[in-house]
Amino acid sequence: MMTDSFLIVVALAGLVTLALKCAFIEGQQYFKLPPWFTESLEFVPPAVLCALVIPGIFQGDVGLVSAFGSVGVDPKPIAACIAAITFFATKKTIPTLIIGMVSLYAVYWLQF
Protein backbone atom coordinates (compact mmCIF):
# COMPACT_ATOMS: atom_id res chain seq x y z
CA MET A 1 0.00 0.00 0.00
CA MET A 2 1.34 3.43 -0.88
CA THR A 3 1.52 5.78 2.05
CA ASP A 4 2.48 9.43 2.10
CA SER A 5 5.92 8.65 3.53
CA PHE A 6 6.55 6.11 0.73
CA LEU A 7 5.65 8.67 -1.93
CA ILE A 8 7.92 11.26 -0.29
CA VAL A 9 10.84 8.82 -0.26
CA VAL A 10 10.28 7.91 -3.92
CA ALA A 11 10.06 11.58 -4.91
CA LEU A 12 13.25 12.42 -3.00
CA ALA A 13 15.08 9.47 -4.56
CA GLY A 14 13.98 10.70 -7.99
CA LEU A 15 15.24 14.21 -7.26
CA VAL A 16 18.61 12.91 -6.05
CA THR A 17 18.94 10.77 -9.18
CA LEU A 18 18.05 13.72 -11.40
CA ALA A 19 20.55 15.96 -9.58
CA LEU A 20 23.36 13.41 -9.99
CA LYS A 21 22.68 13.00 -13.70
CA CYS A 22 22.39 16.76 -14.26
CA ALA A 23 25.66 17.34 -12.42
CA PHE A 24 27.55 15.50 -15.15
CA ILE A 25 25.60 16.97 -18.05
CA GLU A 26 25.42 20.60 -16.91
CA GLY A 27 28.77 20.58 -15.18
CA GLN A 28 30.75 19.89 -18.34
CA GLN A 29 30.89 23.57 -19.15
CA TYR A 30 32.50 24.38 -15.79
CA PHE A 31 35.07 21.61 -15.40
CA LYS A 32 36.80 18.97 -17.50
CA LEU A 33 36.75 15.36 -16.35
CA PRO A 34 40.02 13.45 -16.63
CA PRO A 35 40.30 11.20 -19.70
CA TRP A 36 40.67 8.03 -17.62
CA PHE A 37 37.32 8.80 -15.96
CA THR A 38 35.41 9.48 -19.18
CA GLU A 39 36.91 6.37 -20.79
CA SER A 40 35.86 4.24 -17.84
CA LEU A 41 32.24 5.44 -18.11
CA GLU A 42 31.70 3.26 -21.18
CA PHE A 43 31.98 0.19 -18.92
CA VAL A 44 29.13 1.29 -16.64
CA PRO A 45 26.14 0.10 -18.75
CA PRO A 46 27.47 -3.47 -19.22
CA ALA A 47 28.34 -3.67 -15.52
CA VAL A 48 24.87 -2.50 -14.48
CA LEU A 49 23.24 -4.87 -16.95
CA CYS A 50 25.21 -7.79 -15.53
CA ALA A 51 24.35 -6.75 -11.98
CA LEU A 52 20.65 -6.76 -12.84
CA VAL A 53 20.40 -9.73 -15.21
CA ILE A 54 22.75 -12.35 -13.75
CA PRO A 55 21.07 -12.55 -10.30
CA GLY A 56 17.68 -12.72 -12.02
CA ILE A 57 18.82 -15.73 -14.03
CA PHE A 58 20.52 -17.68 -11.25
CA GLN A 59 18.57 -16.55 -8.17
CA GLY A 60 16.41 -19.62 -7.76
CA ASP A 61 12.70 -20.31 -7.57
CA VAL A 62 11.26 -16.89 -8.26
CA GLY A 63 8.97 -15.51 -10.94
CA LEU A 64 7.73 -18.16 -13.36
CA VAL A 65 8.78 -21.17 -11.28
CA SER A 66 7.30 -19.87 -8.03
CA ALA A 67 4.08 -18.80 -9.77
CA PHE A 68 3.35 -22.01 -11.71
CA GLY A 69 5.19 -24.67 -9.76
CA SER A 70 8.59 -26.27 -9.49
CA VAL A 71 10.28 -28.07 -12.38
CA GLY A 72 13.28 -30.35 -12.62
CA VAL A 73 15.48 -28.00 -14.64
CA ASP A 74 15.45 -24.22 -14.16
CA PRO A 75 14.37 -22.74 -17.52
CA LYS A 76 15.97 -19.30 -17.00
CA PRO A 77 19.63 -20.17 -17.82
CA ILE A 78 18.57 -22.14 -20.89
CA ALA A 79 16.36 -19.30 -22.13
CA ALA A 80 19.14 -16.79 -21.43
CA CYS A 81 21.56 -18.81 -23.58
CA ILE A 82 18.99 -19.05 -26.39
CA ALA A 83 18.38 -15.30 -26.18
CA ALA A 84 22.13 -14.60 -26.25
CA ILE A 85 22.56 -16.77 -29.34
CA THR A 86 19.63 -14.97 -30.95
CA PHE A 87 21.19 -11.58 -30.23
CA PHE A 88 24.60 -12.55 -31.59
CA ALA A 89 22.94 -13.94 -34.73
CA THR A 90 20.56 -11.02 -35.41
CA LYS A 91 22.01 -8.04 -33.48
CA LYS A 92 18.39 -6.93 -32.90
CA THR A 93 16.65 -6.36 -29.57
CA ILE A 94 13.03 -7.21 -30.37
CA PRO A 95 13.71 -10.71 -31.79
CA THR A 96 16.00 -11.37 -28.83
CA LEU A 97 13.26 -10.46 -26.36
CA ILE A 98 10.58 -12.44 -28.17
CA ILE A 99 12.65 -15.58 -28.67
CA GLY A 100 14.00 -15.34 -25.11
CA MET A 101 10.50 -15.18 -23.60
CA VAL A 102 9.11 -17.88 -25.91
CA SER A 103 12.02 -20.17 -25.05
CA LEU A 104 11.57 -19.45 -21.32
CA TYR A 105 7.95 -20.58 -21.41
CA ALA A 106 8.67 -23.45 -23.83
CA VAL A 107 11.44 -24.90 -21.66
CA TYR A 108 9.21 -24.56 -18.62
CA TRP A 109 6.11 -26.14 -20.18
CA LEU A 110 8.03 -28.96 -21.90
CA GLN A 111 9.00 -30.32 -18.47
CA PHE A 112 5.42 -31.26 -17.58
Residue pairs with C-beta under 8 A, 6 or more apart in sequence:
53 80
56 63
56 76
57 76
57 77
57 80
58 76
58 77
60 74
61 70
63 76
64 75
64 76
64 104
64 105
64 108
65 71
65 74
65 75
65 108
68 108
71 108
71 111
71 112
72 111
73 107
73 111
75 103
75 104
75 105
75 107
75 108
75 111
76 104
78 103
78 107
79 100
79 101
79 103
79 104
79 107
80 100
82 99
82 100
82 103
83 96
83 97
83 99
83 100
83 103
86 95
86 96
86 99
86 100
87 93
87 96
90 96
